[in-house]
Amino acid sequence: MSEKTLFGAPRVEEFRAALDERSRATLTEAVRRIVEAKRRGGKVMVVTGSGPNIHEGVTTLIAELIRVGLVDAVSTSSAVISHEMGGALDRVFRVDAAALGMDMSTMPRGDLFEFTRMTDAEWDALKREMPLDDALLERGKKLPVHSEIIKAAGNMAYPMGLRGERIAAEILALARMYGLPFEEVAGWGCDPRTMLGAADARGVPVLVTIPQLVGGGAVGMSIGDSIPVSGRSMRISRMLASCDVIIESAVALTQEIHDGPFECYTGHGIWASWSGQATYSLRDKALIRVDLDENLRRATELNQMVQEAIDKGLPKTKVAHIPFRMEMSAFARHEGSLPIIGDIGKVWPVLAHDVAKELGIELSFLSASQDTPEGASMREWIVENVRPLDRDRMLKRAKARQ
């Protein structure tokens, strides 16, 4: 990567100023805790959600933080795995599905059909991997383009969306053959600028959490089928146990993280422990969450009230008078919780910049909020430079493992 990929660098102070005073203070404290942990040889885990993290370049930034050794474990959603297999972001053009001659009963809302923008060479290369409908593409090229957009890759567009569905079956077969999670096998062929590819290069674990298994079509189902739910939960608990700092980014359904079956401080791990199973504790860990929901900060401010409600067996929502997402309960009660209320597209570049600066680490990529000129350029750069999963490379790795 070149200096040109530091898209967020010119905007760091502007992004910092966009946060309110409390979030700026919390971000400063988050940087301090991360730096302190890394200096003593500790580890950092990132828990990511789906779409926003892809679109804001956050997953690409996390891949860079994995590359330089600042992130040591990642949990994410099956949708993110699907998108990273497709190259994170791609460009598609949309045409009228009826004019294209499609079965309208199977078309998504809007009645448009999407095609991935591909060169002739890319199309021909893909034809060596799977059968493609040349006639369909030719009909599509002759129709008026309704719109052309950049979107999360490997999704609804032909042929890359279908390719993701097809290759998921191959990855699942390899995962079962070698007794590995789907995500690890997919990483063998993923671009090193994706979290999966960067993690493979450094031997860092990336796993989908159980509540986030729904998504990504056949990819999500294949991830769920690759290893047992109990095995997945134990692997994630081992990741969490090994890390001192946990950063959550635009993610919902983190009950498994805060309230899981093997966690003893805020979760339900006591009975697993009594049964002689391996457990861990979030006690003394730092929980950092980047979120737009003001209720998260409000819940944290009501820490004692929430704990008292639990002690009395009362519903937390009734006592706090705010709507509770399931993950707020443990996060709000944990002494090490740091809520940063702000746009992840603005918070992450500042967080990464400040931590890297403190530790004397040079970054080769820094994301920028997509609503800035730099963010728009970043998205174009991702489309052009972060490539889809390389099937041949994945199979070569599989063959070498035998």
GINOR-V372004 format. One record per run of one state. SS is the DSSP state (H for helix, E for strand, - for the rest). FROM is the first residue (numbers start at 0). LEN is the number of residues. If there is no record, write none. Layout:
ss & from & len
SS & FROM & LEN
SS & FROM & LEN
This chain:
ss & from & len
- & 0 & 2
H & 2 & 3
- & 5 & 3
H & 8 & 9
- & 17 & 3
H & 20 & 19
- & 39 & 4
E & 43 & 5
- & 48 & 2
H & 50 & 5
- & 55 & 2
H & 57 & 10
- & 67 & 5
E & 72 & 4
- & 76 & 1
H & 77 & 8
- & 85 & 3
E & 88 & 8
H & 96 & 4
- & 100 & 3
H & 103 & 3
- & 106 & 5
E & 111 & 5
- & 116 & 3
H & 119 & 8
- & 127 & 6
H & 133 & 9
- & 142 & 4
E & 146 & 6
- & 152 & 5
E & 157 & 1
- & 158 & 1
H & 159 & 19
- & 178 & 3
H & 181 & 6
- & 187 & 7
H & 194 & 8
- & 202 & 2
E & 204 & 4
- & 208 & 1
H & 209 & 3
- & 212 & 5
H & 217 & 9
- & 226 & 2
H & 228 & 14
- & 242 & 2
E & 244 & 5
- & 249 & 5
H & 254 & 4
- & 258 & 4
E & 262 & 1
- & 263 & 5
H & 268 & 6
- & 274 & 5
E & 279 & 1
- & 280 & 5
E & 285 & 6
- & 291 & 2
H & 293 & 8
- & 301 & 1
H & 302 & 9
- & 311 & 4
H & 315 & 5
- & 320 & 7
H & 327 & 6
- & 333 & 3
E & 336 & 5
- & 341 & 2
H & 343 & 16
- & 359 & 13
H & 372 & 13
- & 385 & 5
H & 390 & 11
- & 401 & 1
